[in-house]
């Protein structure tokens, strides 16, 4: 089940959401897109993701986690095929919107599935493996984009085909019905007052701050490295392969939590993440720094996210999918707001100052772990 979950997270996050960034240069040339239009289309993907993240617990409660996961896979495939057939900005935006919505449904249901079907001592490892699927998806999507540099449509068709394969795998691997964890929660009772509390507040605040800081890397790191002469344009794309491969290390989060403790492991991983962002602030024109920082960022980002997933499973033990949805919503709120804030700060004080502020935001998010009672 964990490997099927990693595959679903890989195609919905690593391809359906991040595929736009990997093929953006080709899409801009082919469809005549300006920077502002591309930014609006990308923002639409995040908004769709946030919307379905909020809706995921209700769907899990009514139809069961397997139904939500399969719906996510079909949305991803459909949206990516629309992107592949796009003839203009409107059609591209529609495809990206549908594809982006898939990731909001894909991940939260696995919290219930793991709680119901995995022994307690193995749950941390299973959740960490599923969470690391994002890195695996990016690691596969980036070479596809490189190989299909002259045909972005072929890349998106390949992504859609992989989404269908992953959905078929999930259909065979996941149990039907609603686990007890899903039955215990009625969708109409989900309110922020019930979700945010003394134990969950530090988790959600930390997730949002980590998303805020990390968005600087996902949005501006390659542009900074290429603009400063640290990497060539092709080298910038290849860097995302290294980032994706390194982020698979997020699958070790369960072992790290057992060895060092959840909060200590989270703090150590966040320090590494902040260090990667700080290195780019200090030496944006150094190619070696760009590569090392990229590998460190990839490994640390997925470790932080995976450890937050484990923290969520402890805090929301009675309603796993709801807690995971809330955590992912907080993280993605930061990811959505970060590029706009980072762009303003970069224009006012320079990119180095913006990356330094991003590192500070990640550190502030990590410190919330020390305030938690979980």
C-alpha positions as CSV (number, residue, x, y, z in Angstrom):
1,X,0.0,0.0,0.0
2,X,2.8,2.4,0.9
3,X,4.4,2.1,-2.6
4,X,1.1,2.5,-4.3
5,X,0.6,5.7,-2.2
6,X,4.0,7.0,-3.1
7,X,3.2,6.5,-6.8
8,X,-0.1,8.4,-6.4
9,X,1.6,11.2,-4.6
10,X,4.3,11.2,-7.2
11,X,2.0,11.6,-10.2
12,X,-0.3,14.1,-8.5
13,X,2.3,16.3,-6.8
14,X,5.5,15.7,-8.8
15,X,3.8,15.8,-12.2
16,X,0.3,17.3,-12.1
17,X,1.5,20.2,-9.9
18,X,5.2,20.7,-10.7
19,X,5.0,19.7,-14.4
20,X,4.1,23.3,-15.3
21,X,7.4,24.7,-14.0
22,X,9.4,22.0,-15.8
23,X,7.8,22.7,-19.2
24,X,7.1,26.5,-18.7
25,X,9.7,27.7,-21.3
26,X,8.2,25.6,-24.0
27,X,4.7,26.4,-23.1
28,X,5.4,30.2,-23.1
29,X,6.9,30.0,-26.6
30,X,4.2,27.8,-28.0
31,X,1.2,29.5,-26.6
32,X,2.5,33.1,-26.4
33,X,2.3,33.4,-22.6
34,X,3.7,36.3,-20.7
35,X,5.1,36.0,-17.2
36,X,1.9,37.4,-15.6
37,X,-0.3,35.0,-17.4
38,X,1.9,32.1,-16.5
39,X,1.9,33.2,-12.9
40,X,-1.9,33.4,-12.8
41,X,-2.2,29.9,-14.3
42,X,0.2,28.5,-11.7
43,X,-1.7,30.3,-8.9
44,X,-4.9,28.6,-10.2
45,X,-3.3,25.2,-9.6
46,X,-2.6,26.1,-6.0
47,X,-6.1,27.4,-5.4
48,X,-7.6,24.2,-6.9
49,X,-5.3,22.2,-4.6
50,X,-6.3,24.1,-1.5
51,X,-10.0,23.7,-2.4
52,X,-9.8,19.9,-2.8
53,X,-7.7,19.6,0.3
54,X,-10.6,21.2,2.3
55,X,-13.0,18.9,0.5
56,X,-11.0,15.7,1.0
57,X,-12.1,14.8,4.5
58,X,-15.8,15.0,3.5
59,X,-15.2,12.8,0.5
60,X,-13.3,10.3,2.7
61,X,-16.0,10.3,5.3
62,X,-18.8,9.6,2.8
63,X,-17.1,7.4,0.1
64,X,-14.0,6.1,1.8
65,X,-10.3,6.8,1.1
66,X,-10.0,4.5,-1.9
67,X,-12.6,6.4,-3.8
68,X,-10.9,9.7,-3.0
69,X,-7.5,8.4,-4.2
70,X,-9.0,7.0,-7.4
71,X,-10.8,10.3,-8.1
72,X,-7.4,12.1,-7.6
73,X,-5.7,9.8,-10.2
74,X,-8.5,10.3,-12.8
75,X,-8.4,14.1,-12.3
76,X,-4.6,14.1,-12.7
77,X,-4.8,12.2,-16.0
78,X,-7.7,14.2,-17.4
79,X,-6.1,17.5,-16.5
80,X,-2.7,16.6,-18.0
81,X,-4.3,15.4,-21.2
82,X,-6.1,18.7,-21.5
83,X,-2.7,20.5,-21.0
84,X,-1.2,18.3,-23.7
85,X,-4.0,19.3,-26.2
86,X,-4.0,23.0,-25.2
87,X,-4.2,25.5,-28.1
88,X,-4.3,28.7,-26.0
89,X,-4.0,30.1,-22.5
90,X,-7.6,29.3,-21.5
91,X,-7.4,25.7,-22.3
92,X,-4.0,25.4,-20.6
93,X,-5.4,27.1,-17.5
94,X,-8.4,24.6,-17.4
95,X,-6.0,21.6,-17.7
96,X,-3.7,23.0,-15.0
97,X,-6.7,23.7,-12.7
98,X,-8.0,20.1,-13.0
99,X,-4.6,18.6,-12.7
100,X,-3.8,20.7,-9.6
101,X,-7.0,19.7,-7.9
102,X,-5.9,16.1,-8.0
103,X,-3.1,16.5,-5.4
104,X,-5.6,17.8,-2.8
105,X,-7.5,14.5,-2.9
106,X,-4.5,12.1,-3.2
107,X,-2.6,12.4,0.0
108,X,-5.0,12.9,3.0
109,X,-6.9,9.6,2.5
110,X,-3.7,7.6,3.1
111,X,-3.7,8.8,6.7
112,X,-6.9,6.8,7.3
113,X,-5.6,3.9,5.2
114,X,-2.4,3.6,7.2
115,X,-4.2,4.0,10.5
116,X,-6.6,1.2,9.6
117,X,-4.3,-1.2,7.8
118,X,-0.7,-0.8,9.1
119,X,0.6,-2.0,12.5
120,X,1.4,0.9,14.8
121,X,5.1,0.4,14.8
122,X,5.2,0.5,11.0
123,X,2.9,3.5,10.5
124,X,5.7,6.1,10.6
125,X,7.7,4.4,7.9
126,X,4.6,3.9,5.7
127,X,3.6,7.6,6.0
128,X,7.1,8.7,5.3
129,X,7.4,6.5,2.2
130,X,4.1,7.8,0.9
131,X,5.2,11.4,1.5
132,X,8.5,10.9,-0.3
133,X,6.5,10.2,-3.5
134,X,6.6,13.9,-4.4
135,X,10.4,13.7,-4.8
136,X,10.1,10.5,-6.8
137,X,7.6,12.2,-9.1
138,X,9.8,15.2,-9.7
139,X,12.8,12.9,-10.3
140,X,10.8,11.1,-13.0
141,X,9.1,14.2,-14.5
142,X,12.3,16.2,-14.9
143,X,14.1,13.7,-17.2
144,X,10.9,13.3,-19.2
145,X,10.8,17.1,-19.7
146,X,14.5,17.1,-20.7
147,X,14.1,14.3,-23.2
148,X,10.9,15.9,-24.7
149,X,12.3,19.4,-24.7
150,X,11.2,19.9,-28.3
151,X,7.7,18.4,-27.6
152,X,6.1,19.5,-24.4
153,X,2.8,17.9,-25.5
154,X,4.5,14.5,-25.5
155,X,5.8,15.1,-22.0
156,X,2.3,15.8,-20.7
157,X,0.9,12.8,-22.5
158,X,3.6,10.7,-20.8
159,X,2.7,12.2,-17.4
160,X,-1.0,11.4,-18.0
161,X,-0.2,7.8,-18.9
162,X,1.9,7.4,-15.7
163,X,-1.1,8.8,-13.7
164,X,-3.4,6.1,-15.2
165,X,-0.8,3.4,-14.4
166,X,-0.6,4.7,-10.8
167,X,-4.4,4.9,-10.5
168,X,-4.7,1.3,-11.7
169,X,-2.1,0.2,-9.1
170,X,-4.0,2.0,-6.4
171,X,-7.3,0.4,-7.5
172,X,-5.8,-3.0,-7.0
173,X,-3.8,-2.3,-3.8
174,X,-6.2,-0.2,-1.7
175,X,-9.1,-1.7,0.3
176,X,-12.6,-0.6,-0.5
177,X,-15.0,0.7,2.1
178,X,-14.5,3.2,4.9
179,X,-12.1,2.5,7.7
180,X,-13.2,3.1,11.2
181,X,-11.2,6.3,11.4
182,X,-13.2,7.7,8.5
183,X,-16.6,6.6,10.0
184,X,-15.9,8.4,13.3
185,X,-16.0,11.9,11.7
186,X,-19.0,13.6,10.1
187,X,-18.0,16.0,7.4
188,X,-20.4,18.7,8.5
189,X,-18.8,18.8,11.9
190,X,-15.4,19.9,10.6
191,X,-14.7,23.4,11.7
192,X,-11.4,25.4,12.2
193,X,-12.3,25.7,15.9
194,X,-12.2,21.9,16.1
195,X,-9.0,21.6,14.1
196,X,-6.8,24.4,15.6
197,X,-6.0,23.9,19.2
198,X,-3.1,24.0,21.7
199,X,-1.5,20.9,20.3
200,X,-2.2,21.4,16.6
201,X,-1.6,25.2,16.5
202,X,2.2,24.9,16.5
203,X,2.1,22.2,13.9
204,X,-0.1,24.2,11.5
205,X,1.8,27.4,12.0
206,X,5.1,25.6,11.4
207,X,3.8,24.0,8.3
208,X,2.7,27.4,6.9
209,X,6.1,29.0,7.7
210,X,8.0,26.1,6.1
211,X,5.8,26.5,3.0
212,X,6.4,30.2,2.9
213,X,10.2,29.8,3.0
214,X,10.4,26.8,0.8
215,X,8.4,28.4,-2.0
216,X,11.3,30.8,-2.6
217,X,13.4,27.8,-3.7
218,X,10.7,26.2,-5.9
219,X,9.9,29.5,-7.6
220,X,13.2,31.4,-7.8
221,X,16.2,29.2,-7.2
222,X,16.8,28.0,-10.8
223,X,16.1,31.5,-12.1
224,X,18.6,32.9,-9.6
225,X,21.3,30.4,-10.4
226,X,20.9,30.8,-14.1
227,X,20.7,34.6,-13.9
228,X,23.8,34.8,-11.7
229,X,25.7,32.5,-14.2
230,X,26.0,29.6,-11.7
231,X,24.2,27.3,-14.1
232,X,23.2,27.1,-17.8
233,X,19.5,26.9,-18.6
234,X,19.8,23.2,-19.2
235,X,21.8,22.9,-16.0
236,X,18.9,24.5,-14.2
237,X,16.5,21.9,-15.4
238,X,18.9,19.1,-14.6
239,X,19.2,20.5,-11.1
240,X,15.6,19.6,-10.5
241,X,16.5,16.0,-11.2
242,X,19.0,16.1,-8.4
243,X,16.5,17.8,-6.1
244,X,13.9,15.2,-6.9
245,X,16.3,12.3,-6.3
246,X,17.5,13.7,-3.1
247,X,14.0,14.3,-1.8
248,X,13.4,10.6,-1.9
249,X,15.4,10.6,1.4
250,X,12.2,11.8,3.0
251,X,11.3,8.1,3.1
252,X,13.8,7.8,6.0
253,X,11.7,10.2,8.2
254,X,10.2,7.3,10.2
255,X,13.7,6.0,11.1
256,X,14.9,9.5,11.9
257,X,11.9,10.1,14.2
258,X,12.6,6.8,16.1
259,X,16.3,7.5,16.4
260,X,16.3,11.2,17.4
261,X,12.7,11.8,18.4
262,X,10.1,13.6,16.3
263,X,10.8,17.2,17.4
264,X,14.6,16.8,17.4
265,X,14.5,15.2,13.9
266,X,12.2,18.0,12.6
267,X,14.4,20.7,14.0
268,X,17.5,19.2,12.5
269,X,15.9,18.7,9.1
270,X,14.6,22.3,9.2
271,X,18.1,23.6,10.0
272,X,19.4,21.8,6.9
273,X,16.6,23.3,4.9
274,X,17.3,26.8,6.1
275,X,21.0,26.3,5.5
276,X,20.3,25.4,1.9
277,X,18.3,28.6,1.4
278,X,20.9,30.7,3.3
279,X,23.7,29.3,1.1
280,X,22.0,30.6,-2.0
281,X,21.6,34.0,-0.3
282,X,25.3,34.1,0.4
283,X,26.7,32.7,-2.8
284,X,24.1,32.9,-5.6
285,X,26.7,32.9,-8.4
286,X,28.6,29.7,-7.4
287,X,27.7,26.6,-9.4
288,X,29.0,24.2,-6.7
289,X,27.0,26.0,-4.1
290,X,23.9,25.8,-6.3
291,X,24.2,22.0,-6.7
292,X,25.0,21.3,-3.1
293,X,22.2,23.6,-1.9
294,X,19.8,21.9,-4.3
295,X,20.6,18.4,-3.0
296,X,20.4,19.6,0.6
297,X,17.1,21.3,-0.1
298,X,15.6,18.3,-1.8
299,X,16.5,16.0,1.1
300,X,15.6,18.4,3.9
301,X,12.3,19.6,2.4
302,X,10.8,16.1,2.1
303,X,12.2,15.1,5.5
304,X,10.5,18.2,7.1
305,X,7.2,17.5,5.3
306,X,7.3,13.8,6.2
307,X,8.0,14.5,9.8
308,X,5.2,17.0,9.9
309,X,3.0,14.2,8.5
310,X,4.1,12.0,11.4
311,X,3.4,14.8,13.9
312,X,0.0,15.3,12.4
313,X,-0.8,11.5,12.9
314,X,0.0,11.9,16.6
315,X,-2.0,15.1,17.1
316,X,-5.0,14.0,15.1
317,X,-5.0,10.3,16.0
318,X,-8.8,10.2,16.1
319,X,-9.2,11.8,12.6
320,X,-6.1,11.1,10.6
321,X,-7.3,12.3,7.1
322,X,-8.7,15.5,8.5
323,X,-5.4,16.3,10.4
324,X,-3.3,15.6,7.3
325,X,-5.6,17.7,5.1
326,X,-5.2,20.6,7.6
327,X,-1.4,20.2,7.7
328,X,-1.2,20.1,3.9
329,X,-3.6,23.1,3.7
330,X,-1.3,25.1,6.0
331,X,1.8,24.1,4.1
332,X,0.3,25.0,0.7
333,X,-1.1,28.3,2.0
334,X,2.6,29.2,2.6
335,X,3.6,27.9,-0.8
336,X,0.9,30.0,-2.4
337,X,1.7,33.2,-0.6
338,X,5.5,32.9,-0.7
339,X,6.2,33.6,-4.3
340,X,4.3,36.9,-4.2
341,X,5.9,38.0,-1.0
342,X,9.3,36.8,-2.2
343,X,9.0,38.6,-5.5
344,X,8.2,41.9,-3.7
345,X,11.1,41.5,-1.3
346,X,13.4,40.5,-4.1
347,X,12.5,43.6,-6.1
348,X,12.9,45.9,-3.1
349,X,16.0,44.5,-1.5
350,X,17.5,42.0,-3.9
351,X,17.2,38.2,-4.2
352,X,19.9,37.5,-1.6
353,X,17.8,39.3,1.0
354,X,14.7,37.4,-0.1
355,X,16.4,34.0,0.3
356,X,17.8,35.1,3.7
357,X,14.2,35.9,4.8
358,X,13.0,32.5,3.5
359,X,15.7,30.8,5.6
360,X,14.5,32.8,8.6
361,X,10.8,31.7,8.0
362,X,11.8,28.1,7.9
363,X,13.7,28.4,11.1
364,X,10.7,30.1,12.8
365,X,8.5,27.2,11.6
366,X,11.0,24.7,13.0
367,X,11.0,26.4,16.4
368,X,7.3,25.8,16.7
369,X,8.1,22.1,17.2
370,X,9.8,23.0,20.4
371,X,6.5,24.6,21.7
372,X,4.4,21.6,20.9
373,X,3.1,19.3,23.5
374,X,2.9,16.4,21.1
